Every structure is written in C-alpha cells, then in structure tokens.
Amino acid sequence: MIRWCKAEDENGLLVFLDQEKAYNKITHNFLDKTLRTFEIPDRFRNSVMGLYEHAHTSIIINGVKSNTFKVTRGVRQGDPLSCLLFNLAIESLACMLRNSDLEGFKVNDEIERIITTLFADDTTVYLSKNDSFQALERILQKWCSASGAKFNVEKTEIIPVGNPEFRAKINHDRTIPNGRNETIPTRIKIAKDGEPVRALGAFVGNNVDNANVWAPTIETLKNKVNYWLKSNPSLEGRSYLTKLEPGGRTQYQTMVQGMPNQVKKKINQIINHIIWNDRLAGVNRERMALPYDQGGKKTLDLEVRNKAIALMRLKTYLMDPPYRPTWTYIADELIYHDIPKSQKIEHRNIAINTFLQTWTPRKQNKRSNLPLSIQTMLSTAREYNITFNPLITTKEIRTDLPIWFHPGRESTREAPNHGATVRCLQQVHNIFKTGQLLAFTQNFPHTVEKRIDQEEDDPTCHCQMCEQLRANECQNPHKCYEKAKLTLDSLKPKWNPETPTVDPNITNQASNRAIGNLRKDKFDHIFSNDLSIYTKKENGFRLFATNPERWPEQQIRILLPPKTNTPQEEYYLEANTAGTANIGAKGGYWG
C-alpha cells in the first residue's frame, strides 16, 4: 500500500491501532447484542450466553484466595470459539468505519475503497489527505463506549504515505494539510522515513531497508541455534534442527516480507554451522537436502522453501474474482507502473495480467520498483515457466481474456497492438477484452444508410449507431470494424470465441462407467479426467511448461467410442508392476 501511494502520488496516513487487552475487554452485554444483530439462531446464542452469564472466578494472591465474583467482560482464553466471537464483536467497528465519511484509498473500480483491515485485535485504518483524524477518534471513542474495549494511544503508530513533501510536513508539523488545521496528538508516534513499524509480523515503512529489519530475527536465530547445539545432537538431530529454527523462525517473515539475498546468505551460513559445526563441509548443501533414500539427510533447502512460498503467493494472485484478496489488486497497479516504456502500453486497462499477455514488467530487480515479495513471485514464475494452458477453453474463458497482447494470436503483423485504429478501439470503444471485441464486430457489417444528398461513391454510413460512434470521436467506424475483425481472426482456434467449444462434461459418463468396473485396492486412487474444473480460469495455469508453443493452437483431442446400435463387447485389461517394491503404479485399458 505504501508503494502504491508513492506511485500514484496519493497522500495520506496509515494508522496502526493497538487494542489494550482486547480479548478481555468486550462486555458480555455487547457480545449478546452483536449476536442478535447478526441474527445468530437463538439456540446457539442462548447456549453461548448461558456459559458466560454464570461465569464466576476468584484470585489467589500470596496463597490467599479471594471471594468469587462475576465475570462480565472478555471471552474465554483457550476456547476455540473465542476467536470467532471476538471477530463478530469487532466487525461493528469495521462497519462504522466503512459507513463513515472517511475517504480512505480507492485503488480501482474492481474493489471498494480501502478504509480498514482487521486481523484479530490488530486494526489498521487508511486515511486520505482529505480525511479528518478527529473524525476517526470520534468513531473509535463511540465504539469503545459501546463495547467496553479500549485502544492504547501510546502504542498507536502512524506512517505518512505519498510524496516526500507531504511525509516531511506531517513529521515536522504533526498537522494534516486538509484545511482543518488538525494536530495529531503528541502521544501518537509518527514514523520517519527509514523507520520500520511492525504490523502483523511484518516491518513496513517508507524507504525501509529490508535487510536491516531481518537483523533481530538473525540474532535470535543464532542464540537459539547455539543453545540447541550445546546438547551435541546427532546428524539426524541437526537435520531436524535446520527445519525447527532456520525453517520455522523465518517462514512467516519470508512470506510477508520477502527474504533479501544477503539475509539468505546469512541463514545458509547458520544452516552450515548447525550441520558441520564450523568444520569443512563434507557434502554440498544440495546433496544434504535430498531424502534419506537418495543419500541425503533432508536438511532445510532454504532456496526451494522460499520458491515454494513465492509459488503459493502466485497461486493466490491468479485466483478468480471474487476470491482474489485485496493485495492482488494493489499488486496489479504496482506491476503496471513497473512496465518499461519499450513495451508501449498506452492505457492502464490494456495491462490486465502479465501471465495472460505478452508484455512483461522489469526483470532486473535493481531497476524494479516493486516490493521484494512481488519481485520474487514474478521471477519464480518465470523460472518455472508458468503458462496458461487449460486442456479445454470454454467460451466464458475465451471472452474474458485480454485481447491486446494476447499470446494466443497467430501473428500481430497484420493486426498489431498499436496504431491509430487500435487506439480508437481502446480509448473510444473501450475494448480491452476478447468478449468486448466480439460484441463490437457483431454489429457489423450492416446495411449502409445514406443521406438524401450523399454522393453514390461515398461509403459513409449514417445509421444511428454509426452517427453515435462518430459523436464519440470515432472517425471511421467501418475501419475500426475491419481492424477488430482482423484481430479476432488472428486468434488461434483454441482461443477464438467463435470456434466450437468442447463440452466439459463429455468425458464423465464414459469414464465413470469404466471406473466402476475396475478392480481397485483400498488405497488406489483413480486419475480424474473431469474437464469441468477448467470452467474456472485459475485452474488453467501450469508450471514447468516445456512446449515451445506456450499457447497451443488446438484443444485436447477427445476420442469417444462411436454411437451404434449393434451389440458391442467390452474388454478390460489391468496391469500391475512387479519386481520393483517402491513403485505402486497400475495401468488399465478398456474398450
């Protein structure tokens, strides 16, 4: 979010709130009213409140036990239901912020404005340069009065975001230049440039050095490793220790922060220290990370672990709406700002998804302005040759793909992605996806309507649609149609929305009948040839692509037995592996 504000020159504040003993403050009366508001069934609500209503406790001080007293606030510690109850209770605060007049930040039209994010008792509020900090304070005070909660002002931190001038003014004057002359209370800390603020385990801020924020983790890691090594563990124990300390202690921070190369080098040195105790390594790191049956010791492979984290982030990034999290839309904007000028992207809406188009952001990390986590995600995707190649493509998927810089086109020589006519299709006709281009071409060709005084050799059409298009600054609608049709025809059959599609359920009946006749052991798993999963675009992405034609021309060929009325005999053949104990594969054929 900080990078996006800087790229878009959006000035504002990130306010990190800290709740004081959050799980112990919510009153039971407020919790009951919250459950009623959410229309939780009375049976469940009465059961929960029955447990809280009669709760009593006592305190033992210096061996002296106090009288019992009734507990009127807080949720039970250690109860798995407590987290859900607290989330319901704090949702009212989120609703108050969303329904307020605070502007927050508007990233794009695909998601609502970003005003707050909540995770358990950690609350972050996003204020634009026009928002009132006092209005935020009034909302917090009102909610605290109703719920019994309390925010710790002394632990509240603010990060100014946007251009350097705005950030410097906030730090110097402690006033928000929104015309209200509001002053931020002196008890609240305002982070300076280069000063990290801890939020949900990550260290964020303006111009924060990613390597420096890892220093406390590295120091703690060294101390813990030295403590464990005092017991002189065996080689197997040392292997387990590499996953317990360097693996477990760095996994979450790598996921949210990214791991710089210099930090990776230090952690690998710690892993070598664990295994070899500062002696000369007898086996290289790659061999030690192999499984036991391959001659290794299953030590932590930090490089592979980090790439796995990046690929899981990539999987989330490629999810279909409405399941895409908010950060993916911000990543889209940041990636767009990182596209080199040589790619000739003339409009924001052209750059929809780098994995569905031929343009690429900067590949050199030193020149890139992307956060380290996004850089790692993109570079890992390139390394493992990700491609979009579902076995079949439905018409819905074909029409939803970007039309400009489409990898599934035969050639862009006759139908380029640039030019005056293409620019008209993009900026005047608002065409950016294949379905929009298809809908536009379906309005042509049509009967030319001429004026009474129009010359016979003048091909200009004066129908209502063409007149409206010219009124919208399209100089030649028919020329735009010709370019659109040429572009549409350049798509390979698999990606062209006008070619016939394969029924995704076509294989189910035949395979289910055959699978029902197979003799299976208890732990056998039958490969599913269900093609209906490819109705979702996110299921069409593949790693380890080796086909030089990344976006193939044709869909998968499906061969089914011919339909005939003559009796047919069925033959089933099953084969098992023999002589190799470690292979449990079986094969079968039916016809």
N, C-alpha and C positions, 0 to 999 in steps of 0.2 A: 504494500500500500504506500509506503514511503517512497519507493522508486516511481510508482505511478504518479503520485502528486508532483514529484520533481519533473517527470517527463511531460506531464500535462500542464505544468505551472499552476496547479491547484493549491492555493494556500489554505492552511487550516491547522487543527490541533488533533493529536491523538491523546486521549485522556485514559490512563490506566488506573482503574479504581481498585481499592483493596477493601474487602469486607472484613469487619472485625468479628472473629469467631462466628463465621457465617452460619454454620450448621447448628449453633447453639442459640441463635437469636430469634429465629422465626417463631412467632407466637402460635399456639395451637388453635386459637380462635381464628387467626388469619388463614392458617392452613385449611381449616374446615370450610371457611368461606371460599377459598380458592378451589377446593374440590367441588363445591356446589356450583361455582361459576363454570367450571369445565364440564359440568353435567356428568360427573362420575356417578355410576349407579349407587343408589342409597345403600345397598347391601355391602358393597365394598367400602364405601365411605364410612359407614357406621362401624364396620369391623376395625378400620384403621383408627378412627377417633376413639373407639372403645378402649383400644390399647393405650392411647395417650391420655385419655381423660382420667384414668385411675392410677396414673404413674406417680409413685412417691419414691423418695430417696433420702439418704442421710449422709453425713460427712463424718469421717474419723480423723481427728487431729490429735497427735501425740497419744494415740491409743484410746482417746475418749470419743465415744460415738454420740453424735447429736441426735436430737429428736427428728423424726421423719417429717418431711414437708413435701407439698405437692409440686410437681414439675409442670410448669405452664408454658414453657417455650422450648424450642430446639427439637431436632429429630434424633432418633436413637443412633448412637455411634455403633458401627459394625453391622447394622441392619442393611441388607442389600436393597431394601425398599426405600431407604432414606434418601439415596441419591435421586431417585425418581420423584419423590415428594418434594425435595428441595428444588428440583428443576421446575416443577409445576408452580411452586411458590414464587420463584424469581421471574417466571415468564411474564407476570404482570408488570414488572419493571421494564422488560423489553417492549411490551405493548405500549406502555406510557411513552417511551422514547420514540417508537415508530409512529405513534399517533400525534406526536408533538409537532411544533412548527420548526424544529431544528432541521436544517437542510441536509447535513451530512455530506456525503460524496456520491455523485451519480457517475458510475463508470460507463455504462452504455444502456441502451434501451432493452436489453435482454433480461436484466435483473433490476430489482428495486434498489432504491438508494441505500447506500451503506451508512447506517447510523449507529449500530451497536453489534458487538459479538460477545457472546457469553459462553463460558465453559466452567461448569460448577460455580465456584464463588469468584472466579476471575472475570471481570467485566471491563470491556474496552468500549469507549464512546468516541465516535468520529465527528468532529465539529468542523464545519467550513469556516472560511474567514468572515462570513456574514452572521454566524450563529452567536448567540448570547451565552456566555459562560454562566451568568447568573440564572438564566432560564434552566440550564442543566442542574444547577444547585437546587433550584426550587423543586424540580421533578424528583431528585434524589431525596430531599427532605420529606416530601409528601409521601413517597413510598416507604421510607423508613418509619415515619409516624404510624402508618397503617400496619406494617408488617412486624415492627419491633426490631428490624435489622439496623445496623449502624455501619457507615463507611469510615474507614480510618483515613482522615485527611492527611495526617503526617506521612502516610505511605503512598499517597496518590502521586503519580508522576505524569508529566506532560511532555510530549515530543512535538515541537513545532515542525510542520511539513510544508513543502512548497519551495519557492525560490529562496536563495540565500539572504536577500534583503529582508524578507518577511521573517525568517527564522531569527536573524540577528536582532530585529526590532523587538520581537517577543522576549528574547533573552535579556535585552538591555532595559526595556521599559516595563515589562510584565503587563503590557496592555494589548488588547486585541484591537487592531485598527478597523473597527466595524462601525464607527460613528457614534458608539455609545460610551466611549471612554471608560470601559470596564477594566478593572485591575484584577489580575489573578492573585489570590491570597498568597502572602509570603510563606505560609506553611507548606504550600504545594511546591514540589521540586520541578523545575523546568530543565530538561536535559539539553546540554550544549552539543554542538557538532562534535562527533567522535566519541561521545559518551554513551555507552550502551545502557539500555533499560531491559530488564528481564521481564518477559511476557510469555507465560505458558512454556517455560523451559528454554525459550529462545532469547537471544540477545539482539535487540533491534535498536535502530537509531540512524541518524544522519551521518554518513561517511564513517561508519563503524568498521574497524579492521577485523575481518573475520578470524584471522589467525590469533589476534590478541584475546578474543572472547573465549578461545579454547584453553587459554593458559590455566585457569583454575581447574578445569577438568583434567588436564595433563598432570598437574601437580598432585591432585587427589589420586589419580590412577597410579602414579609412581609410588606413592605412600602405601596404597593398598596392595600393590604387587610385592613390594619389599616385605610387607607384613606376612603375606602368604608364603613367600619363599623361605622364611625362617624355619618352616617345618620340613624343608628339604623334600619336596614332593617327588614322586616318580615321574617318568616321562609321560605316562598317561595322565597323571595328575596335572602336570604342566600344560598338557594339551587342553585339558578341561579348563584350566585357569585362563588360557588365552580367550576363551569364549565367555567366561564368567566376568572378567574385569575389562580388558580392552573391547570385547564384543558388547557385553551388556551395558557398560557405562557410557558407551559412545553412540549406541544405535539411535536413540531418540533424538539426540542433538544433531546427528548427521541427517536425520530425516527432516528436521525443521530448520536447520541452519546451513547444512552443507558442510563438507569437510575439505578445507584447502589442502593443496599438495604438501605444504611444509608441515601441516599437522599430521597428515597421513604418514609422512616420513618418520616423524617422532613416535607415532604409535607403533609402526612396524619395528622400530628400534626397541620399544618396550616388549613387543612380542618375541623378538630375538633374545632379549635379556631373560624372559621367562623360560624359553626353551633351552638355551645354551648357556645361561648364567655367565654371560660376557666372555665365553670361550669362543674359539673359532668355529663357525657353523660347519657341521659335518655333512648336512644335506640342505639343498636350497629350499626356499620358502614354498615354492610351488609343489615340490615333492612332499613336504611335511603336511600340506593341506589336503592331500589325497586321502580317500578312505583307507581303512586298515587292509582290506583285501587287495588294494592296489599298491601296497608298500608304504602308505603314508600313516600319519598319526591324527588326522582330522583336526589339525590346528586351525585357528581362525584365518581365513583368507580375507583380509580386510578389503582388498580391491574388489573381489567378487561380491562381498557383502554390500559394499557401497553401490555397486552397479545394480544389485537386486533392489535396493531401496529406490534408486532412480527409476527403475523399470516399473515398480509399483506406483510411483508418483505419476509416471507416464500413463499407466492404465487408468488412473483416476482422471487425468487430464483429458483422455479420449472418451470419457463416458458421454452418453447422450443426455440432452436435457429431458426432464427437469432434475436429473440426478447429479448434474455437474455441480460441485461446490463453488462457492463464490470466488475462491482464489484462482480458479481456472480462467474466469473471465478477465480478471486483472492480468493474468499471465498473457492472455491473448493481446491485450493492449500493449504490454511491455514488449512482446515479441514483434509486434507491428512497428514500434518505434526503433527496433534494432535491425530492421531490414536495410541493407545498403542501398544507396541511390541507384546503383548499377542495375538493380532488379526492376526499376521503372514501375513501381507500384504507385499509381496516380490517385488512388482513392482508398480510404480506410476500409470500406466494405468489400474491396477486392481481396484483401488478405484475410481469409476466413480461417484457414487451418493449414499450417505448413506441411502436415502429414497427408493432406488431401490435395496439395497443389505443388507446383514445380518450383516456386520461389523458396528461398532459404534465408534465415537471419544470419548475422555474422557468425562465422565458425571459429574465429580466433578469440579466445577468452580475454586476451589483453585489450582488444578493441571493443569487446561487447560491453553493453551497459546493463545486461540482465543480472539478476541475483544469481549467486553461485548455485543454488539449488536448481534453478531453471536451466542454467548453462549445462550443468551435469546431466539433467534429464534429456536435453536435446543431443548432447554429444554421445550419450549412451545409446540413444535411439539410432543415431547414425552408425555407431559401431556395430550394432546388431541388426542392421539393415531392416528396419521396420518398413512395412508396406501395407497398403490397404488392398487386400485380395480375397474377398469372400468367395466361396465356391459358387454362389449364385447371387444375383443382384435383383432385388425387387424394384418395381417402378418407383416406389416411395423413396428408396435409397438413391436411385439414379437422379431423380428430380431434385433431391436435397443436396447433391454435391455441387461445389463451386464450379461455375462454367469457365471462368478465366483462370489461366494457368492450370488447366485440367490435365493431369498426367495420362488420362485415357484417350487422348486425341491422336489420330493418325499422324497429323502434321499441322504445324502452325504457320506454314509458309503461305498457304492460301487464305487462312483465317487466323491472322495474328492476334495477340493480346493487346496490341496498341494501335493507335491511329485515330483519326478524327471520327470515323463512323463508330468504332468501338467505344470511344469516349462518349459519344452521344448515347449509345446503348446503356452505358453505365450511369452517366450523370443525369440524362434526361428521362430515359425509360426505366431507370432504377433496376437494371437487370444484373444480377450477380450470381444467381444460381441457375442450374440447368432447367429446373421447372419453370422459372420465370421466362427464360429464353423460349422454351417450348410454347408457353401460353401466348407469347408475343407473335410467334410465327403462325400460330393457328388462326390469327386474324387476317392473314394474307395467304394467297392472293385473293383479291375480291374485285367485283365489278367496278371499273373506274367511273366515277360520276363527274361529268364535266359541266362547266358553266355554259350558259347560252352563248356568251361572247367569246368562248375559249376556242383557240385555233385547233384544227384537227390533228396536227402533228405534235401538239403539246400533251405529254402523257400525265400531267399533274392531275391527281385525284382530289376532288373537293368534297368527298363524303364527310359526314360529321366526325368520324373517328380521325381521319387524316387532318382535318382542319383543327381538331383539338390537339393533335400531336404537334402540328406546326405552331399552334399558340403556345405550346410548352417549350418552344425553341428548338424543335426537331426540324432541320432544314429540308430533309428528304426522307420521309417515312418509308418509301419503297426501297431506297438504298439501304436503310437500316435493316429492312426485312431480308434483303439479299445477303447482307453480311451475317445476320442472325442465322439464316438457313444454312449458309456455308459453314458457320461454326458448329451448328448442330450436326450436320452431316459428317463433320470431321471426327466425331466421336466413334470409337470402336464399338462393335455390336454389343459387347457386354455392358457398356456404359451409356449407350444411346437409349433414351426413354421411349423411342418409337419402335424399337425392336421387341419381339415377343419375349415374355419373361417365363421362367420356369416355376411351376407350382411347387412351393417349398414342402408341401405335404405329399409329393408324388412318390417318395420312396418309403413312406411309413408302412403302408399296407403290405407290400411285398416283404419287407424286412421283418416285420412283426410276425408274419406267418412262418417265415423260415426260422426265426429265433425261437419260436415256440416249439419247434421240432428238434432243436439241438439238445444234445446231452451235455449238461454243464455240471461241473463240480461246485462245491459250496462256495468257494472264493473266486470263481471265474467271473470276469466282467466282459460283457459283450460291447464291442465298439458300436456307438450310436451313429447311424447315418441320417439322423434327423436334420433336415436342412432348414427347419423353421427358425432355428436360432439366428440365421443370417438375415432375418427381417429386422434385426437391430444393427445399426451401423457399427456400434462399438465392438461387436463380435467379429467384424471383418478384418481387423488389424492382425498382422502376423509378423513375428520376428524371424530372424535367420533366413531372410529371403535370398535365394541363390539364383532364381530365374533372372536372366539379364533383362527380360521384358517384365518390368516390375508391375505394370498394369496390363495384364494379358488381354487379348482380343476377344476370346470366347469364354463362355461359362463352362462349368464342368459338364461333361457328357454323361447323361443318364440313360443307361440301356435297360429297358424293361422287356419281359417276355411278350411276344405278340399275342394279341387277343384273338382267340379262336374257339370254336365250339367243339372241336374234336377232342376226345379224351387225351390227356397227357399223363405221362408217368413222371414221378418225382424221384430224384436220386439224391441221397445225402452222403457226403464223404467227410469224414473227420480224421484229422491227423494230429498226433501228439509228438513232441520232441522226445528223443530217447538218447541216453548216453551222456547227457550234459545236465548235471544236477542243478546248476544255477539258472537255467533257462526254463521258464514256465509258460512258454508260448504255445498256443494251439491254433490250428487253421481249419477252415471248413469251406465246403463248396456245395451249393445246392442248385438244382436246375430241373 
